[in-house]
Amino acid sequence: MGILVLMFLGWRASDQGRPLMFAGLFAGYTAVMGLIFETPAAAIAVSMAVAFVFAAVYFWLLARFSDSLAIWLGVLIVMPLLWFFLQFSA
């Protein structure tokens, strides 16, 4: 589910701008999911920080490559997959 949220927010961020606002939304989504699964508060804080930095870089890359459709689609798809695989490697 997190991949779909990240891709949707990436699409919206590239459409509307404001990558840091959308990175904050993704960090908030991460916090809500942590609360749903009863994760300790310290782990939620760390995961929010990591999610914010990752999403900010992701949205910045989407804004940077918005003029090239092939690269934009590559970033739109590859970065969420990287996020997915990094979650399960730890």
Stockholm file with secondary structure:
# STOCKHOLM 1.0

chainA/1-90         MGILVLMFLGWRASDQGRPLMFAGLFAGYTAVMGLIFETPAAAIAVSMAVAFVFAAVYFWLLARFSDSLAIWLGVLIVMPLLWFFLQFSA
#=GR chainA/1-90 SS CHHHHHHHHHHHHHHHCCHHHHHHHHHHHHHHHHHHTTCCHHHHHHHHHHHHHHHHHHHHHHHHTTTCHHHHHHHHHHHHHHHHHHHHHC
#=GC SS_cons        CHHHHHHHHHHHHHHHCCHHHHHHHHHHHHHHHHHHTTCCHHHHHHHHHHHHHHHHHHHHHHHHTTTCHHHHHHHHHHHHHHHHHHHHHC
//
